[in-house]
Amino acid sequence: MPNQFTALIVDDERLARKDLISTLPRHPNINVVGEADYLSTTSITKKKSNFKSV
């Protein structure tokens, strides 16, 4: 099995985030743990999740 990746989707455009999230199920080695619209929101989300990069 390929390496598993945990992803947090960050984009200020909601539709761009939704589009990317809708395409990721084709890649079973990517697990989306959340989404954020700004990096400032990301820092809060990152503290609550177990991943190493954004």
C-alpha positions in Angstrom: 0.0 0.0 0.0 1.3 3.5 -0.8 2.2 6.0 1.9 -0.8 7.6 3.6 -1.0 11.4 3.6 -3.1 13.6 5.8 -4.2 16.8 4.2 -5.7 20.1 5.3 -7.1 22.1 2.4 -6.5 25.8 2.6 -7.8 28.3 0.0 -9.7 31.6 0.4 -12.1 30.5 -2.3 -14.7 28.2 -1.0 -15.5 26.7 -4.4 -11.9 26.0 -5.1 -11.7 24.1 -1.8 -14.9 22.2 -2.5 -13.6 21.3 -6.0 -10.3 20.0 -4.7 -12.0 18.0 -1.9 -14.4 16.4 -4.4 -11.5 15.1 -6.5 -9.4 13.7 -3.7 -11.5 10.5 -3.1 -9.9 9.2 -6.3 -6.6 9.0 -4.3 -7.2 6.6 -1.5 -3.8 7.4 0.1 -4.9 11.0 0.9 -7.1 11.6 4.0 -8.6 15.1 4.2 -8.9 16.1 7.8 -10.4 19.5 7.3 -10.5 22.8 5.4 -9.8 26.4 6.1 -10.2 29.7 4.3 -7.1 31.5 5.8 -3.8 30.5 7.3 -4.9 32.1 10.6 -7.7 29.6 10.8 -5.3 26.8 9.9 -3.2 27.4 13.0 -6.2 26.6 15.1 -7.1 23.6 13.1 -3.5 22.3 13.0 -3.4 22.2 16.8 -6.5 20.0 16.8 -5.2 17.6 14.1 -2.3 15.2 13.9 -0.4 16.2 10.7 3.0 17.6 10.0 2.5 20.1 7.2 -0.1 22.3 5.5 
